[in-house]
Amino acid sequence: MAQRTKVSRALKALEVRHEPGLTDVQLMLNNDDLKPVEPERRQWGAWHFVAFWMADSFNINTWMISSASVQDGLSWWQSWICVWIGYTIAAIFVVLTGRIGAKYHISFPVVSRSSFGIWGGLWPVFNRAAMACVWYGVQSWIGGTCVYLMIRSIWPSWDKYGLGGPKNTLSESSGTNTRDFVSFFLFWLCSLPALWFPVHKIRHLFAVKSVVAPAAGIAFFIWAIVRAHGLGPIVRQPAKLEGGELGWAIVKGIMSAVANFAALIMNNPDFSRFAKRPESAMLPQLITIPVGFAVTSFIGIIVSSSSAVIYGQPVWSPLTLLENFLNDANVGGATRFGVFVIAAAFSLAQLGTNIAANSVSAGTDMTALFPRFLSIRRGSYICAIIGLCMCPWNLMSSSNNFTTYLSAYSVFLSSIAGVMVCDYYFVRKGYLQVRNLYSADKTGPYYFTYGVHWRAYAAYIAGILINVVGFAGAVGQKVPKGATYIYNLNYFCGFFIAAITYWILCKVSPIPATSETWLEVDDDGEPNSLAYDGQYDEEAMGEMSKDGKKPDTKVVPY
């Protein structure tokens, strides 16, 4: 008995903050990080979202996003138009999902409960958490390359084993060397303090990054043009394709931009729920995303074009180009200083991207998976530990197709987003009973069948099946050409097939807690207690009245 009491006290000490009075089942659905954001923490204004996306747009993936299209045969301006169109479409999707968080102040894991069910929502959450942990490690490894360039700028012999540089104490079978591992570990270690701050406060990090990173990008842009004495050959290179081949290359260029946003589309409620007003997360995101990502892509195109003059062929990776600058025979102190500053800016860019797309996502998801013991902060640190332990240098090796798998994985995320958007905008028409999203009472409107919504899962699987053959082709299998064409539209196919299937199933077999006309519950006050007594209003659970007005019995939104 004494031993059991000690264990109970230990577990109690490990619990995160949550509202008192919750039952054991409610503690599996709720804690302070999962509950609707109270007014005091809604501190993200319109300019914070502008800074967030300006900061996030400056990253190495965006810098290189046009490289595949140009290498496939598009001209630089055709590739750039694809970026504009792709990120404009992505911005629309972001605003659609972000509206849910901004209006009801709830995160993606809670939103998923309304469409996939109280317990069924755990699979989409686990899905995204796993991918966020993997991407955290991959992005940290890229950040380690930035740190390597910074150290080498100061200490040139950092690149020379046994000649004043570090000794390699790792075997060839490890997949890396001491120099690269130390660089990676330093980036990983220096990232840990940034994970400590709550989400509503890290807006300051993105405000700093939105100034520092683009300024460094512009400096890199000017530096490359000056060294090349011009813009280089890529800007004069015509398209190498025509007809149907040109059309499909343009489609692939557009879809690569959309697919690059697959995780960010889903996790936008994690940030938009901190918006001061729903409008703060609408127009700023809709405008800033295509502008910010298109400008970064343009800088990447021009710098790569200039590099073709300097080195005889275009260097698309900015980190490889900076390394080439250090490899020049007559490299001087000014060049090393320039490389250090730009590499430091890229390090900050990688840190911001890792937080925006990975650590906050994984932390929020893990909070939903184990709400009694995990907060966003604890989940973020677990994500960082997993990112370290998974040895990302092995995943990034040239002989490994893992990065292809990661990019192609957007087909699975698109189905989830399709169900979520259709559920909120077309089935429920904006009406959510938020308080019921935190209760596992079997009579609740989001419990469905054993806590799982079969309609949502049927639609989710349908969205995957349309792309699954093409997905196999993307990772190296031989598949029919028709499947490849469908897969070229992978995000659209997954999203819209899942959404249409879900809408049809809900029409054939209606679900509770819907409205016939647009009805978002307007309550910006302090959330009421989430400790639920299990009593539901019968009318609020069922179909709303035909005129779309609130039922006579008061609907409590929290």
C-alpha positions as CSV (number, residue, x, y, z in Angstrom):
1,M,0.0,0.0,0.0
2,A,2.8,2.4,0.9
3,Q,4.6,1.6,-2.4
4,R,1.4,2.3,-4.3
5,T,1.0,5.6,-2.5
6,K,4.5,6.6,-3.5
7,V,3.9,5.7,-7.1
8,S,0.6,7.7,-7.1
9,R,2.4,10.7,-5.6
10,A,5.2,10.5,-8.2
11,L,2.7,10.4,-11.0
12,K,0.8,13.3,-9.5
13,A,4.0,15.3,-9.4
14,L,4.5,14.6,-13.1
15,E,1.1,15.9,-14.1
16,V,0.9,19.1,-16.1
17,R,-1.3,22.0,-15.2
18,H,-5.0,21.4,-15.7
19,E,-8.4,22.5,-14.4
20,P,-9.3,21.0,-11.1
21,G,-12.3,18.7,-10.9
22,L,-11.7,16.8,-14.1
23,T,-12.4,13.1,-14.2
24,D,-9.8,10.6,-15.3
25,V,-11.3,10.4,-18.7
26,Q,-11.4,14.1,-19.1
27,L,-7.7,14.2,-18.1
28,M,-7.1,12.2,-21.3
29,L,-8.6,15.0,-23.3
30,N,-7.7,18.2,-21.6
31,N,-5.0,20.3,-19.9
32,D,-4.1,24.0,-19.9
33,D,-2.3,23.8,-23.2
34,L,-5.2,22.1,-24.9
35,K,-8.0,24.2,-23.6
36,P,-9.4,27.2,-25.6
37,V,-7.0,30.1,-25.4
38,E,-8.2,32.7,-22.9
39,P,-8.3,36.4,-23.9
40,E,-5.1,37.2,-22.0
41,R,-3.0,34.9,-24.2
42,R,-4.5,36.1,-27.5
43,Q,-1.6,38.3,-28.3
44,W,-0.9,37.7,-32.0
45,G,-2.0,40.7,-34.0
46,A,-2.0,41.1,-37.8
47,W,1.6,42.3,-37.9
48,H,2.7,39.3,-35.9
49,F,1.3,37.0,-38.6
50,V,3.0,39.1,-41.2
51,A,6.3,38.7,-39.3
52,F,5.7,35.0,-38.7
53,W,5.3,34.2,-42.5
54,M,8.0,36.7,-43.6
55,A,10.4,34.9,-41.2
56,D,9.2,31.4,-42.2
57,S,9.5,32.1,-45.9
58,F,13.2,32.6,-45.6
59,N,14.5,29.1,-45.4
60,I,16.7,26.8,-47.5
61,N,13.9,24.7,-48.9
62,T,12.1,27.8,-50.3
63,W,15.4,29.1,-51.6
64,M,15.8,26.0,-53.7
65,I,12.1,25.3,-54.6
66,S,12.6,26.5,-58.2
67,S,15.6,24.4,-58.8
68,A,13.7,21.2,-59.7
69,S,11.4,23.1,-62.1
70,V,14.3,24.8,-63.9
71,Q,16.2,21.5,-64.2
72,D,13.0,19.8,-65.5
73,G,13.0,22.3,-68.4
74,L,11.1,25.4,-67.3
75,S,12.5,28.9,-67.8
76,W,13.2,30.8,-64.6
77,W,10.1,33.0,-65.0
78,Q,7.8,30.1,-65.6
79,S,9.2,28.4,-62.5
80,W,8.7,31.6,-60.6
81,I,5.1,31.9,-61.7
82,C,4.6,28.4,-60.4
83,V,5.9,29.5,-57.0
84,W,3.4,32.4,-57.0
85,I,0.4,30.3,-57.9
86,G,1.4,27.4,-55.6
87,Y,1.9,29.5,-52.5
88,T,-1.2,31.5,-53.2
89,I,-3.2,28.2,-53.2
90,A,-1.3,27.2,-50.1
91,A,-2.2,30.5,-48.5
92,I,-5.9,29.9,-49.2
93,F,-5.7,26.5,-47.5
94,V,-3.8,28.0,-44.5
95,V,-6.5,30.6,-44.1
96,L,-9.3,28.0,-44.3
97,T,-7.8,25.9,-41.4
98,G,-6.5,28.9,-39.5
99,R,-10.0,30.4,-39.4
100,I,-11.1,27.5,-37.2
101,G,-8.4,28.2,-34.6
102,A,-8.8,31.9,-34.7
103,K,-12.5,31.8,-34.2
104,Y,-12.8,29.1,-31.5
105,H,-9.2,29.5,-30.1
106,I,-8.5,25.7,-30.3
107,S,-5.5,23.8,-31.7
108,F,-5.4,21.3,-34.5
109,P,-5.7,18.2,-32.2
110,V,-9.0,19.6,-30.8
111,V,-10.2,20.6,-34.2
112,S,-9.6,17.0,-35.5
113,R,-12.0,15.7,-32.8
114,S,-14.9,17.4,-34.4
115,S,-14.4,15.6,-37.7
116,F,-12.6,12.3,-36.8
117,G,-14.2,11.8,-33.3
118,I,-13.1,12.2,-29.7
119,W,-10.8,9.2,-29.9
120,G,-10.6,8.9,-33.7
121,G,-8.8,12.3,-33.8
122,L,-5.8,10.7,-32.2
123,W,-4.6,9.1,-35.4
124,P,-4.3,12.3,-37.4
125,V,-2.5,13.8,-34.4
126,F,-0.1,10.9,-34.1
127,N,0.5,11.0,-37.9
128,R,1.6,14.6,-37.8
129,A,3.6,14.3,-34.6
130,A,5.7,11.5,-36.0
131,M,6.4,13.4,-39.1
132,A,7.2,16.6,-37.2
133,C,9.8,14.7,-35.1
134,V,11.5,13.3,-38.2
135,W,11.5,16.7,-39.9
136,Y,12.9,18.3,-36.7
137,G,16.0,16.1,-37.0
138,V,16.4,16.7,-40.7
139,Q,16.1,20.5,-40.4
140,S,18.5,20.4,-37.4
141,W,21.1,18.6,-39.6
142,I,20.8,21.3,-42.2
143,G,21.1,23.8,-39.4
144,G,24.3,22.0,-38.4
145,T,25.7,22.7,-41.8
146,C,25.1,26.4,-41.2
147,V,27.0,26.1,-37.9
148,Y,29.8,24.3,-39.7
149,L,30.2,27.3,-42.1
150,M,30.2,29.7,-39.2
151,I,33.0,27.8,-37.4
152,R,35.0,27.4,-40.6
153,S,34.7,31.1,-41.3
154,I,36.5,31.8,-38.0
155,W,38.7,28.7,-37.9
156,P,39.7,27.7,-41.5
157,S,41.4,24.5,-40.3
158,W,38.0,23.2,-39.0
159,D,37.8,21.5,-42.4
160,K,41.2,19.9,-42.3
161,Y,41.7,16.7,-40.3
162,G,45.1,16.4,-38.6
163,L,46.2,19.8,-39.9
164,G,45.1,21.9,-37.0
165,G,41.5,20.8,-37.3
166,P,39.5,18.3,-35.2
167,K,40.4,14.6,-35.3
168,N,37.8,12.3,-36.6
169,T,36.9,9.9,-33.8
170,L,33.9,8.3,-35.5
171,S,34.0,5.2,-37.7
172,E,32.9,5.2,-41.3
173,S,30.0,3.0,-40.4
174,S,28.5,5.8,-38.2
175,G,27.5,7.7,-41.4
176,T,29.1,11.0,-40.3
177,N,32.3,12.4,-38.9
178,T,33.3,14.3,-35.7
179,R,33.3,17.7,-37.5
180,D,29.8,17.4,-38.9
181,F,28.4,15.8,-35.8
182,V,29.8,18.5,-33.5
183,S,28.4,21.2,-35.8
184,F,25.0,19.5,-35.8
185,F,25.0,19.0,-32.0
186,L,25.9,22.7,-31.4
187,F,22.9,23.7,-33.5
188,W,20.7,21.2,-31.7
189,L,21.9,22.3,-28.3
190,C,21.6,26.0,-29.0
191,S,18.0,25.4,-30.2
192,L,16.8,24.0,-26.8
193,P,16.4,27.4,-25.0
194,A,14.0,28.6,-27.7
195,L,11.7,25.6,-27.0
196,W,11.1,26.8,-23.5
197,F,8.9,29.8,-24.3
198,P,5.1,29.5,-24.6
199,V,3.7,29.8,-28.1
200,H,2.0,33.2,-27.6
201,K,5.5,34.6,-26.7
202,I,7.6,33.2,-29.5
203,R,6.2,35.8,-31.8
204,H,9.1,38.0,-30.8
205,L,11.6,35.4,-32.3
206,F,9.8,35.6,-35.6
207,A,9.7,39.4,-35.5
208,V,13.6,39.4,-35.2
209,K,14.0,36.7,-37.8
210,S,11.7,38.6,-40.2
211,V,14.2,41.4,-40.3
212,V,17.6,39.6,-39.9
213,A,17.0,36.7,-42.4
214,P,15.6,38.7,-45.4
215,A,18.4,41.3,-44.9
216,A,21.0,38.6,-45.1
217,G,19.3,37.1,-48.1
218,I,19.4,40.5,-49.9
219,A,23.1,40.9,-49.0
220,F,23.8,37.4,-50.4
221,F,21.8,38.4,-53.6
222,I,23.9,41.6,-54.1
223,W,27.2,39.8,-53.3
224,A,26.6,37.0,-55.8
225,I,25.7,39.5,-58.6
226,V,28.7,41.6,-57.9
227,R,31.0,38.6,-58.0
228,A,29.5,37.3,-61.2
229,H,29.4,40.8,-62.8
230,G,25.8,40.2,-63.8
231,L,22.7,38.0,-63.4
232,G,24.1,34.9,-65.0
233,P,22.8,32.6,-67.8
234,I,19.7,31.1,-66.1
235,V,17.7,34.3,-66.5
236,R,18.4,34.1,-70.3
237,Q,17.7,30.4,-70.6
238,P,14.5,29.6,-72.5
239,A,12.1,26.8,-71.6
240,K,13.3,23.4,-72.9
241,L,9.8,21.9,-73.0
242,E,6.6,22.6,-75.0
243,G,3.1,21.3,-75.3
244,G,1.9,18.7,-72.9
245,E,5.3,18.2,-71.3
246,L,5.5,21.9,-70.5
247,G,2.0,21.9,-69.0
248,W,2.7,18.9,-66.7
249,A,6.0,20.5,-65.7
250,I,4.1,23.6,-64.7
251,V,1.6,21.5,-62.7
252,K,4.4,19.8,-60.9
253,G,6.1,23.1,-60.1
254,I,2.8,24.4,-58.6
255,M,2.1,21.3,-56.6
256,S,5.6,21.1,-55.2
257,A,4.9,24.5,-53.6
258,V,1.5,23.4,-52.2
259,A,2.9,20.0,-51.0
260,N,5.8,21.9,-49.2
261,F,3.0,23.5,-47.1
262,A,1.1,20.2,-46.3
263,A,2.1,20.2,-42.6
264,L,1.8,24.0,-42.1
265,I,-1.8,23.9,-43.5
266,M,-2.8,21.4,-40.8
267,N,-1.0,23.1,-37.9
268,N,-2.1,26.7,-38.6
269,P,-4.7,26.5,-35.8
270,D,-1.9,25.9,-33.4
271,F,-0.8,29.5,-34.0
272,S,-4.0,31.2,-35.2
273,R,-5.8,30.3,-31.9
274,F,-3.6,33.0,-30.3
275,A,-4.9,35.7,-32.7
276,K,-6.4,38.8,-31.1
277,R,-9.3,38.7,-33.6
278,P,-10.2,36.2,-36.3
279,E,-9.4,38.9,-38.9
280,S,-5.8,39.1,-37.6
281,A,-5.1,35.6,-39.1
282,M,-6.9,36.1,-42.4
283,L,-5.7,38.8,-44.8
284,P,-2.2,39.0,-43.3
285,Q,-1.6,35.3,-44.0
286,L,-3.3,35.4,-47.4
287,I,-1.0,38.1,-48.7
288,T,2.2,37.5,-46.8
289,I,2.6,33.8,-47.7
290,P,2.8,34.1,-51.5
291,V,4.7,37.4,-51.4
292,G,7.3,36.2,-48.8
293,F,7.9,32.8,-50.4
294,A,8.0,34.2,-54.0
295,V,10.6,36.8,-53.0
296,T,12.8,34.2,-51.3
297,S,12.5,31.9,-54.3
298,F,13.4,34.8,-56.7
299,I,16.6,35.5,-54.6
300,G,17.5,31.8,-54.8
301,I,17.0,31.8,-58.6
302,I,19.2,34.9,-59.2
303,V,21.9,33.8,-56.8
304,S,22.1,30.4,-58.4
305,S,22.2,31.9,-61.9
306,S,25.1,34.1,-60.8
307,S,26.9,31.1,-59.4
308,A,26.9,29.6,-62.9
309,V,29.2,32.4,-64.0
310,I,31.5,32.0,-61.0
311,Y,31.8,28.2,-61.0
312,G,30.8,27.1,-64.5
313,Q,27.5,25.6,-63.4
314,P,24.6,26.7,-61.1
315,V,24.8,25.9,-57.4
316,W,21.3,25.8,-56.1
317,S,22.0,25.2,-52.5
318,P,23.0,28.4,-50.7
319,L,25.1,26.5,-48.2
320,T,27.1,24.7,-50.9
321,L,27.7,28.1,-52.5
322,L,28.9,29.6,-49.3
323,E,31.2,26.7,-48.8
324,N,32.5,27.2,-52.4
325,F,33.3,30.8,-51.4
326,L,35.4,29.5,-48.6
327,N,37.1,27.0,-50.9
328,D,38.4,29.8,-53.2
329,A,42.2,29.9,-53.4
330,N,42.4,33.6,-52.5
331,V,39.7,33.7,-49.8
332,G,40.2,36.7,-47.6
333,G,39.0,38.0,-44.2
334,A,36.1,40.0,-45.8
335,T,34.8,36.8,-47.6
336,R,35.0,34.8,-44.4
337,F,33.2,37.5,-42.5
338,G,30.4,37.6,-45.1
339,V,30.0,33.9,-45.1
340,F,29.8,33.9,-41.2
341,V,27.1,36.6,-41.2
342,I,25.0,34.9,-43.9
343,A,25.4,31.4,-42.4
344,A,24.4,32.8,-39.0
345,A,21.2,34.3,-40.6
346,F,20.5,30.9,-42.2
347,S,21.0,29.3,-38.7
348,L,18.4,31.6,-37.3
349,A,16.2,30.8,-40.3
350,Q,16.5,27.1,-39.7
351,L,15.7,27.6,-36.0
352,G,12.5,29.5,-36.8
353,T,11.4,27.0,-39.4
354,N,12.0,24.1,-37.0
355,I,9.9,25.8,-34.3
356,A,7.1,26.9,-36.7
357,A,6.7,23.7,-38.6
358,N,8.0,21.0,-36.2
359,S,8.6,21.6,-32.5
360,V,5.3,23.5,-31.8
361,S,3.4,21.0,-34.0
362,A,4.9,18.0,-32.3
363,G,4.6,19.5,-28.8
364,T,0.9,20.3,-29.4
365,D,0.2,16.9,-30.8
366,M,2.0,15.1,-27.9
367,T,-0.1,17.2,-25.5
368,A,-3.2,15.7,-27.1
369,L,-1.8,12.2,-27.0
370,F,-0.8,12.3,-23.3
371,P,-2.5,15.4,-21.9
372,R,-2.2,14.4,-18.3
373,F,1.6,14.4,-18.4
374,L,2.7,16.3,-21.5
375,S,2.5,20.1,-22.2
376,I,3.6,21.8,-25.4
377,R,7.0,22.6,-23.8
378,R,7.6,19.0,-22.7
379,G,6.4,17.7,-26.1
380,S,8.8,20.0,-27.9
381,Y,11.7,18.8,-25.9
382,I,10.7,15.2,-26.6
383,C,10.6,16.1,-30.3
384,A,14.1,17.5,-30.0
385,I,15.4,14.3,-28.3
386,I,13.8,12.1,-31.0
387,G,15.3,14.3,-33.7
388,L,18.7,13.7,-32.2
389,C,18.3,10.0,-31.5
390,M,17.1,9.2,-35.0
391,C,20.6,10.0,-36.5
392,P,19.4,12.4,-39.3
393,W,22.8,12.2,-41.1
394,N,21.8,8.6,-42.1
395,L,18.5,9.8,-43.5
396,M,20.2,12.6,-45.5
397,S,22.8,10.4,-47.1
398,S,22.9,10.5,-50.9
399,S,22.1,6.9,-51.3
400,N,18.9,7.2,-49.2
401,N,15.5,8.1,-50.6
402,F,14.1,9.1,-47.3
403,T,13.7,12.8,-48.2
404,T,11.7,11.7,-51.1
405,Y,9.4,9.8,-48.8
406,L,9.1,12.8,-46.5
407,S,8.1,15.1,-49.4
408,A,5.7,12.5,-50.9
409,Y,4.0,12.1,-47.5
410,S,1.9,15.2,-48.2
411,V,-0.7,12.9,-49.9
412,F,-1.6,11.5,-46.5
413,L,-1.8,14.9,-44.8
414,S,-4.0,16.3,-47.7
415,S,-6.8,13.8,-46.9
416,I,-6.9,14.9,-43.3
417,A,-7.1,18.5,-44.3
418,G,-9.8,17.8,-46.8
419,V,-12.0,16.1,-44.1
420,M,-11.4,19.0,-41.6
421,V,-12.2,21.8,-44.0
422,C,-15.3,20.1,-45.4
423,D,-16.5,19.2,-41.9
424,Y,-16.2,22.8,-40.7
425,Y,-17.3,24.8,-43.7
426,F,-19.8,22.6,-45.6
427,V,-21.2,20.1,-43.1
428,R,-21.3,22.1,-39.8
429,K,-21.2,25.5,-41.5
430,G,-19.0,27.0,-38.9
431,Y,-20.9,25.7,-35.9
432,L,-18.9,23.9,-33.1
433,Q,-19.8,23.0,-29.6
434,V,-16.3,23.5,-28.2
435,R,-17.0,22.4,-24.7
436,N,-18.2,19.0,-26.0
437,L,-14.9,18.5,-27.8
438,Y,-13.4,17.9,-24.3
439,S,-15.8,15.3,-23.1
440,A,-15.9,11.5,-23.9
441,D,-19.5,11.1,-22.9
442,K,-21.0,8.5,-25.2
443,T,-24.1,10.8,-25.8
444,G,-21.9,13.7,-27.0
445,P,-22.1,15.0,-30.5
446,Y,-18.5,14.2,-31.4
447,Y,-18.4,10.7,-29.8
448,F,-19.9,9.0,-32.9
449,T,-19.2,5.2,-32.8
450,Y,-16.9,4.2,-30.0
451,G,-15.3,7.7,-30.2
452,V,-14.4,7.2,-33.9
453,H,-16.2,8.9,-36.9
454,W,-16.4,6.2,-39.6
455,R,-17.5,8.7,-42.3
456,A,-14.3,10.8,-41.7
457,Y,-12.1,7.7,-41.9
458,A,-13.8,6.4,-45.1
459,A,-13.2,9.8,-46.7
460,Y,-9.6,9.9,-45.4
461,I,-8.9,6.4,-46.9
462,A,-10.5,7.5,-50.2
463,G,-8.2,10.5,-50.4
464,I,-5.2,8.3,-49.9
465,L,-6.2,5.6,-52.4
466,I,-6.5,8.0,-55.3
467,N,-2.8,8.8,-54.8
468,V,-1.3,5.6,-53.4
469,V,-0.2,4.1,-56.7
470,G,1.5,7.4,-57.8
471,F,3.1,7.6,-54.3
472,A,4.8,4.2,-55.1
473,G,6.1,5.7,-58.3
474,A,7.5,8.7,-56.5
475,V,9.6,6.5,-54.3
476,G,11.1,4.5,-57.1
477,Q,8.5,1.8,-58.1
478,K,7.4,1.4,-61.7
479,V,3.7,2.4,-62.1
480,P,1.3,3.2,-65.0
481,K,1.6,6.7,-66.5
482,G,-2.0,7.5,-65.6
483,A,-1.1,7.0,-61.9
484,T,1.8,9.4,-62.3
485,Y,-0.4,12.1,-63.8
486,I,-2.9,11.8,-60.9
487,Y,0.0,11.9,-58.5
488,N,1.2,15.1,-60.1
489,L,-2.0,16.6,-58.7
490,N,-1.4,14.8,-55.4
491,Y,-2.4,17.4,-52.9
492,F,-5.5,18.5,-54.8
493,C,-6.6,14.9,-55.4
494,G,-6.2,13.9,-51.8
495,F,-7.8,17.0,-50.5
496,F,-10.8,17.2,-52.8
497,I,-11.6,13.4,-53.0
498,A,-11.6,13.2,-49.2
499,A,-13.7,16.4,-48.9
500,I,-16.3,15.3,-51.5
501,T,-16.5,11.8,-50.1
502,Y,-17.0,13.2,-46.6
503,W,-19.7,15.6,-47.7
504,I,-21.6,12.8,-49.6
505,L,-21.5,10.5,-46.6
506,C,-22.7,13.2,-44.2
507,K,-25.6,13.9,-46.6
508,V,-26.6,10.3,-46.8
509,S,-26.0,9.7,-43.1
510,P,-26.4,13.0,-41.3
511,I,-24.4,13.8,-38.2
512,P,-25.4,15.8,-35.0
513,A,-24.4,19.4,-34.1
514,T,-24.7,21.0,-37.5
515,S,-26.3,24.1,-38.8
516,E,-28.3,24.7,-42.0
517,T,-26.8,28.2,-42.4
518,W,-23.5,29.8,-41.5
519,L,-23.4,29.9,-37.7
520,E,-20.1,30.5,-35.8
521,V,-20.7,30.8,-32.1
522,D,-19.6,34.3,-31.1
523,D,-18.2,34.2,-27.6
524,D,-15.0,36.1,-27.0
525,G,-15.2,36.0,-23.2
526,E,-13.5,33.9,-20.6
527,P,-14.0,30.2,-21.3
528,N,-16.3,28.5,-18.8
529,S,-15.2,25.4,-16.9
530,L,-14.5,22.4,-19.0
531,A,-15.3,20.0,-16.1
532,Y,-18.4,18.5,-17.7
533,D,-21.2,16.8,-15.8
534,G,-22.3,14.6,-18.8
535,Q,-25.6,16.4,-19.4
536,Y,-26.1,17.5,-23.0
537,D,-28.8,19.7,-24.5
538,E,-30.8,17.5,-26.9
539,E,-31.6,20.3,-29.3
540,A,-28.1,21.6,-29.5
541,M,-26.8,18.2,-30.3
542,G,-29.1,17.6,-33.2
543,E,-29.8,19.6,-36.3
544,M,-30.1,23.4,-35.9
545,S,-33.4,25.1,-36.6
546,K,-34.1,25.6,-40.3
547,D,-33.5,29.3,-40.2
548,G,-30.0,28.7,-38.8
549,K,-30.6,30.7,-35.6
550,K,-29.6,29.5,-32.2
551,P,-32.0,27.1,-30.5
552,D,-34.1,28.5,-27.7
553,T,-32.0,26.5,-25.2
554,K,-28.8,28.4,-24.7
555,V,-25.8,26.8,-26.5
556,V,-22.7,27.0,-24.2
557,P,-19.7,27.2,-26.6
558,Y,-17.1,26.1,-24.0
